[in-house]
Amino acid sequence: VRLARCFYYISGVLEKVIANGGEISGMPKKEKKQPFSITRQEIDAVPVQETPTYISHFCQAISAAARVEETNRKALSYRVVNDWLCEKGFLEIVEYRGKKQKRVTELGRQIGMAEVERDGREGRYVGVTYNEEAQQFILDNLELILSGEM
């Protein structure tokens, strides 16, 4: 009886595999997300925070303004912004306590970036904050950042 039930179950699974064209899946495949993109109108709608904020939080606000969840697009990665800021000389990579960290350069300070010490899972570290001017600078240059122009 147990073998009969087992074979009955297996035949049902095989029927589903045949019906799916040989694909073995229990869940329908998710549609692949499109790369992040944003219009000028959406950029203009991004709220600039009065208090200094971290780049990850600011990128979340940009992604929300671009309605990435509704349009099946990837969210803006803070790494894309940080890489551009490094290339332009606003941030630099330094060795700190045996790890590589991004630090604000004099050019970065001029646009409103600052360093603050934070507590993390692995102890204290230096984080970078962006005031209103720095946030606006990123928004003003967002199209260049996304195009990959250095």
Secondary structure, DSSP 4 states (H G I P E B T S, - for coil): -HHHHHHHHHHHHHHHHHHTTT---SSPPPPPPBPP---HHHHHTSPPPSS-EEHHHHHHHHHHHTTHHHHTBPPPPHHHHHHHHHHHTSEEEEEETTEEEEEE-HHHHHHTEEEEEEEETTEEEEEEEE-HHHHHHHHHTHHHHHHT--
